């Protein structure tokens, strides 16, 4: 099941990339605006039919509007033309200004701002409404002629324009509001939780470890490069029904993993070589690779986005501790929800797929990153927040998670020497030591206490960053 370079290079481009881009565009942004635009087109057809028909109940209303508002077809046409031109102009200017605002926010908070702005449904509704109203006005304007005066169509255009102008105010406010760091971080936080719920439904259908040793074992390689965005278990299940023989698929990749051409993505264990190769082909179809990760199905991607925002703001690139604090606290909430909150995995060993869930491990890695970058910029506030996270969360973690937390704490102590032992940092380290001692982690508690004591020797003395902590003997 090894990939051939030449044919694979050809298959990566062309239509497959176009379809991937279109699918992503609709998944991220275009679905709701397209639906609204179609709704406006149907509304234009409905208003035209209403103006053409003679509904007895609406005849008095039609006569009143024609007498007092839309006296002739020329006036109606002028009004519709003004509405269409005005909406198109205002929409173009507004979008340009909003994109500048989003670009400025992205410069401060990384390019993840664009992703979150596009995914917000309120923004999709606004842009769909403006474009749909412009099309509605143009279509209705096209029906105007001397004998035909679209009274109902013109009335709807006026009413919808009033709504659009108010929505314009809302769009300006919501865009500015969405550029605040707390809103950006909270949006990604929500995407992480939703994606994890979807991911758990997939994970619970898989095995945690291998349960089958087949007569034949065949590696499965990637036929192109990209990120693993989803793994279609239905495709594998169809192969299981077709083969009607015992087999097992050990996946070497997880959702969010990057795969290069020819990289091993799975190992197939089966009874015969033919079955292994058939199932291997199925695995290549089931493991879907794309050039961009998908936060809707990949919670680790959301964690990475927050990690990059925190790194940019905490490091000397921006030296802004506030977004870093917000990010650490947001991921602390994620940790609290994923530790022992009822989201325990209940895997079904009957399904012959072995999958490694690495999402929580990447969450822990993010906190390790925060400790590292806080030492680079000497932002003790963010180091304090990392310490506080594990002081509060340690008892709520599972035994395996506690073991990783212990390792993280020990590794982070090497960054402590770059900080000044402020009163708050001193208190939080003491609190972490007490928590570790109460949990029976005496060795780690002693290491934290020793590092704290060593740093305390710098209090009341003039020290540089390099001489604040004495070298170990």
C-alpha positions in Angstrom: 0.0 0.0 0.0 2.9 2.4 -0.7 2.1 5.6 -2.7 3.7 6.3 -6.0 5.1 9.8 -6.2 4.3 10.8 -9.8 0.6 9.9 -9.9 0.1 11.2 -6.4 1.5 14.6 -7.3 -1.0 14.9 -10.1 -4.0 13.8 -8.0 -3.2 16.4 -5.3 -4.1 19.4 -7.5 -6.8 20.2 -10.0 -10.4 19.5 -9.2 -9.8 17.8 -5.8 -8.4 21.0 -4.4 -11.2 23.1 -6.0 -13.9 20.9 -4.4 -12.1 20.9 -1.1 -12.0 24.8 -1.2 -15.7 25.0 -2.1 -16.6 22.5 0.7 -14.6 24.5 3.2 -16.1 27.8 2.1 -19.6 26.6 2.6 -18.7 25.0 5.9 -17.1 28.1 7.3 -19.1 30.9 5.7 -21.2 30.6 2.6 -24.1 28.3 3.7 -26.2 30.8 5.6 -25.6 33.8 3.2 -26.4 31.5 0.3 -29.6 30.4 1.9 -30.6 34.0 2.7 -29.9 35.1 -0.8 -32.1 32.3 -2.2 -34.8 33.4 0.2 -34.7 36.9 -1.2 -34.9 35.5 -4.8 -38.0 33.6 -3.8 -39.4 36.6 -2.1 -38.9 38.6 -5.3 -40.8 36.0 -7.3 -43.5 35.9 -4.7 -44.0 39.7 -4.6 -44.1 39.7 -8.4 -46.8 37.1 -8.4 -48.7 39.1 -5.8 -48.5 42.2 -7.9 -49.6 40.4 -11.0 -52.4 38.6 -9.4 -55.6 40.2 -8.0 -56.1 38.9 -4.5 -59.5 40.2 -3.4 -58.3 40.7 0.2 -55.3 42.8 -0.9 -57.0 45.0 -3.5 -57.7 47.9 -1.0 -54.1 47.8 0.3 -52.8 47.8 -3.3 -55.0 50.8 -4.1 -54.0 52.7 -1.1 -50.3 52.2 -1.7 -50.6 53.1 -5.4 -52.5 56.3 -4.5 -50.3 57.6 -1.7 -46.8 56.1 -2.2 -46.2 54.4 -5.6 -48.2 56.6 -7.9 -46.6 55.4 -11.2 -44.1 53.0 -12.5 -41.5 55.6 -13.1 -41.5 56.7 -9.4 -41.3 53.0 -8.3 -38.4 52.3 -10.6 -36.5 55.4 -9.4 -37.0 54.3 -5.8 -35.9 50.7 -6.4 -32.9 51.9 -8.3 -31.9 54.2 -5.5 -32.3 51.4 -3.0 -30.3 49.0 -5.0 -27.5 51.5 -5.7 -27.4 52.7 -2.1 -27.3 49.2 -0.6 -24.5 48.1 -3.0 -22.5 51.2 -2.2 -23.0 51.1 1.6 -22.3 47.4 1.7 -19.1 47.8 -0.3 -17.8 50.6 1.9 -18.8 48.9 5.1 -17.2 45.6 4.2 -13.9 47.4 3.3 -13.9 49.2 6.6 -14.8 46.1 8.6 -12.0 44.1 6.9 -9.5 46.8 7.9 -10.8 46.5 11.5 -10.5 42.7 11.4 -7.0 43.0 9.9 -5.9 45.3 12.7 -7.2 42.9 15.3 -5.5 40.0 13.5 -2.2 41.8 13.6 -2.5 41.9 17.4 -4.1 38.5 17.9 -2.8 36.4 15.0 -4.7 35.3 11.9 -7.1 33.2 13.9 -9.3 36.3 14.1 -10.3 35.9 10.5 -11.4 32.3 11.1 -13.6 33.3 14.0 -15.1 36.3 12.2 -16.1 34.2 9.3 -17.6 31.4 11.4 -19.9 33.6 13.4 -23.5 33.1 12.2 -24.5 36.7 13.0 -21.9 38.0 10.5 -23.1 35.5 7.9 -26.7 36.7 8.4 -25.7 40.3 8.0 -23.8 39.9 4.8 -26.4 37.6 3.3 -29.1 40.0 4.1 -27.4 43.0 2.4 -26.5 41.1 -0.7 -29.9 39.5 -0.9 -31.7 42.8 -0.5 -29.6 44.3 -3.3 -30.5 41.4 -5.6 -34.2 41.7 -4.6 -34.3 45.3 -5.5 -32.5 44.8 -8.8 -34.9 41.9 -9.8 -38.0 43.9 -8.8 -36.6 46.9 -10.7 -36.2 44.8 -13.8 -40.0 44.1 -13.8 -41.0 47.7 -13.8 -42.5 49.0 -17.1 -45.2 51.5 -18.1 -48.2 49.2 -17.6 -46.8 47.3 -14.6 -46.1 49.0 -11.3 -44.8 46.5 -8.6 -46.5 48.2 -5.6 -46.0 45.3 -3.2 -42.5 44.7 -4.4 -41.6 48.3 -3.8 -43.2 48.3 -0.4 -41.3 45.3 0.7 -38.1 46.9 -0.6 -38.6 50.0 1.5 -39.4 47.9 4.7 -36.4 45.7 4.1 -34.2 48.7 3.6 -35.3 50.1 7.0 -34.3 46.8 8.5 -31.0 46.7 6.6 -30.0 50.2 7.9 -30.6 49.1 11.5 -28.7 45.9 10.8 -25.9 48.0 9.6 -25.6 49.6 13.0 -25.7 46.2 14.6 -23.0 45.0 12.2 -20.7 47.9 13.2 -21.2 47.2 16.9 -20.9 43.4 16.7 -17.7 43.6 14.6 -16.0 46.0 17.1 -17.3 43.8 20.0 -16.0 40.6 18.3 -12.5 42.2 18.0 -12.1 42.3 21.7 -9.7 39.7 23.0 -12.3 38.2 25.4 -14.8 37.6 22.6 -12.2 36.1 20.2 -10.9 33.7 22.9 -14.4 32.8 24.1 -15.5 32.0 20.6 -12.6 29.6 20.1 -13.3 28.1 23.6 -16.8 27.3 22.5 -15.7 25.8 19.3 -13.3 23.5 21.2 -16.0 22.2 23.5 -18.4 21.6 20.6 -15.8 19.9 18.5 -14.8 17.7 21.4 -18.5 16.5 21.8 -18.5 15.5 18.2 -15.1 13.9 18.5 -16.1 11.8 21.5 -18.9 10.2 19.4 -16.3 9.1 17.0 -13.7 8.0 19.6 -16.3 5.9 21.6 -16.7 3.7 18.5 -13.0 2.8 18.4 -10.6 0.7 20.5 -8.0 2.1 22.8 -5.5 -0.7 22.1 -5.0 -3.6 19.8 -7.1 -6.7 20.4 -6.4 -8.7 17.3 -3.3 -10.4 15.8 -3.9 -11.2 12.2 -1.9 -13.6 10.0 -1.0 -10.7 7.7 0.0 -7.2 8.6 0.2 -4.5 5.9 1.1 -0.8 6.4 -1.1 1.8 4.7 0.6 5.0 3.3 -0.8 8.3 2.4 -1.3 9.1 -1.2 -1.1 12.9 -0.7 -0.1 15.4 2.0 -2.3 17.3 4.3 -3.9 17.4 7.7 -6.3 14.7 8.9 -9.6 16.5 9.2 -11.9 13.5 9.7 -11.9 9.7 9.7 -15.0 8.1 8.2 -15.9 5.1 10.2 -18.9 4.4 7.9 -16.6 3.7 5.0 -14.6 1.2 7.2 -17.8 -0.4 8.4 -18.9 -0.9 4.8 -15.6 -2.7 4.1 -16.2 -4.9 7.2 -19.5 -6.0 5.9 -18.0 -6.7 2.5 -15.0 -8.6 3.7 -16.9 -10.7 6.3 -13.6 -11.7 8.0 -11.8 -10.7 11.1 -9.4 -7.7 10.8 -8.2 -4.7 12.7 -7.0 -1.3 11.7 -4.4 0.4 13.9 -4.4 4.1 13.0 -1.0 5.8 13.2 -2.5 9.3 12.9 -5.1 11.3 14.9 -7.5 14.0 13.8 -5.3 17.1 13.3 -2.1 15.2 12.5 -0.1 16.3 9.5 0.7 13.6 6.9 3.3 13.8 4.2 3.2 11.8 0.9 4.1 8.2 1.7 3.8 8.6 5.5 2.3 5.6 7.3 -1.3 6.4 8.4 -2.4 2.9 9.5 -1.5 -0.8 9.9 -4.1 -3.4 8.7 -4.1 -6.8 10.4 -6.1 -9.5 8.5 -6.2 -13.1 7.7 -5.1 -12.9 4.1 -3.0 -10.5 1.9 -6.0 -9.8 -0.3 -8.2 -8.8 2.6 -5.4 -6.6 4.0 -4.9 -4.8 0.7 -8.7 -4.3 0.2 -9.1 -2.9 3.6 -6.0 -0.7 3.2 -7.5 0.9 0.2 -10.6 1.6 2.2 -8.6 3.2 5.0 -7.0 5.6 2.5 -10.5 6.7 1.5 -11.7 6.9 5.1 -8.8 9.1 6.3 -9.6 12.4 4.7 -6.6 14.8 4.2 -7.0 18.5 3.6 -4.7 21.5 3.4 -6.3 23.2 6.4 -7.5 21.9 9.7 -11.1 22.1 10.6 -12.0 23.5 14.1 -15.5 22.1 13.8 -14.2 18.5 14.1 -10.7 19.1 15.6 -10.7 20.4 19.2 -6.9 20.3 19.3 -6.9 22.9 16.5 -8.8 25.3 18.7 -6.3 24.6 21.5 -3.5 25.3 19.1 -5.2 28.6 18.0 -5.4 29.8 21.6 -1.8 28.7 22.2 -0.6 30.8 19.3 -2.7 33.8 20.5 -1.2 33.4 24.0 2.4 33.0 22.7 2.1 36.1 20.5 0.7 38.3 23.3 2.9 36.9 26.1 6.2 36.9 24.2 8.2 40.1 23.6 6.6 40.2 20.1 3.6 42.0 21.8 4.4 42.0 25.5 0.7 42.2 26.4 -0.1 40.0 29.4 -3.9 40.5 29.2 -4.8 38.2 26.2 -2.4 35.6 27.7 -4.2 35.6 31.0 -7.5 35.2 29.2 -6.3 32.3 27.2 -4.8 30.4 30.1 -8.0 30.8 32.1 -10.1 29.7 29.1 -8.0 26.6 28.7 -8.2 26.0 32.4 -12.0 25.9 32.0 -11.5 23.4 29.2 -9.3 21.2 31.4 -11.9 21.4 34.2 -14.6 20.2 31.8 -12.5 17.3 30.4 -10.9 16.0 33.6 -13.6 14.1 35.4 -16.9 15.7 34.3 -18.7 12.7 32.9 -17.0 12.9 29.5 -15.3 9.6 30.2 -14.6 7.5 27.2 -16.8 4.4 26.8 -15.2 2.7 23.9 -16.8 -0.2 21.9 -14.1 -2.9 21.4 -16.3 -4.6 18.8 -15.4 -2.0 16.2 -12.0 -3.0 14.6 -10.3 0.4 14.7 -7.6 1.4 17.2 -7.4 5.2 17.7 -5.1 7.2 19.9 -6.9 10.2 21.5 -4.2 12.9 22.0 -6.4 15.9 22.6 -5.9 16.1 26.3 -2.2 15.6 25.9 -2.1 18.6 23.6 -4.0 20.7 26.1 -1.3 19.9 28.7 1.4 20.7 26.2 -0.2 24.2 25.8 0.3 24.9 29.5 3.9 23.9 29.3 4.3 26.3 26.4 2.8 29.1 28.5 5.3 28.5 31.2 8.2 28.6 28.7 7.1 31.8 26.9 6.3 33.6 30.2 10.0 33.2 31.1 11.1 34.7 27.8 9.1 37.9 28.4 9.4 37.8 32.2 5.6 38.1 32.5 5.2 36.7 36.0 1.4 37.2 35.8 1.1 34.4 33.3 3.5 32.1 35.1 1.4 32.6 38.2 -1.7 31.6 36.2 -0.1 28.4 35.1 0.8 27.6 38.7 -2.7 28.4 39.9 -4.2 26.2 37.2 -2.4 23.1 38.5 -3.0 24.1 42.1 -6.8 24.2 41.5 -7.0 21.3 39.0 -4.5 18.7 40.3 -6.9 16.8 42.5 -9.5 16.8 39.7 -7.2 15.1 37.2 -7.2 11.4 36.5 -4.1 9.4 37.7 -2.6 9.4 34.2 -3.3 13.1 33.8 -1.8 13.8 37.3 1.4 12.0 36.2 1.7 14.3 33.2 1.0 17.3 35.4 3.8 16.3 37.7 6.2 16.1 34.8 5.0 19.5 33.5 5.5 21.1 36.9 9.0 19.8 37.2 10.0 20.9 33.7 8.5 24.3 34.3 10.6 24.9 37.4 13.6 25.6 35.2 11.8 28.7 33.9 11.2 30.0 37.4 14.6 31.6 37.7 13.8 34.2 35.0 11.1 35.7 37.3 11.1 38.0 40.3 9.6 36.3 43.3 6.6 38.6 43.7 4.4 38.2 46.8 1.7 36.7 44.6 4.0 34.2 42.9 5.4 33.3 46.3 1.9 32.6 47.7 0.8 30.5 44.6 4.0 28.4 44.7 3.3 27.7 48.4 -0.3 26.8 47.6 0.9 24.4 44.8 3.3 22.8 47.3 0.5 22.2 49.8 -1.8 20.7 47.1 0.9 18.3 46.0 1.7 17.2 49.5 -2.0 16.6 50.2 -2.2 14.4 47.1 0.8 12.3 48.2 3.2 13.8 45.7 5.9 14.5 48.2 8.8 14.4 45.7 7.4 16.9 43.4 6.2 19.1 46.3 9.8 19.1 47.6 11.1 20.1 44.2 8.7 23.1 44.0 9.5 24.1 47.6 13.3 23.9 46.9 13.0 26.0 43.8 10.9 28.5 45.7 13.4 28.7 48.5 16.3 29.1 46.1 14.6 32.0 44.3 13.7 33.6 47.7 17.4 34.2 48.3 17.2 36.9 45.7 14.8 39.0 47.8 16.4 42.1 49.1 19.4 41.8 46.9 20.4 43.4 43.6 20.3 40.7 40.9 20.2 40.6 37.1 18.2 38.0 35.2 21.2 35.8 34.9 22.3 35.9 38.6 18.9 35.9 40.3 19.1 32.2 41.1 22.4 30.7 42.1 23.8 27.9 40.0 23.2 24.4 41.3 26.2 22.9 43.0 
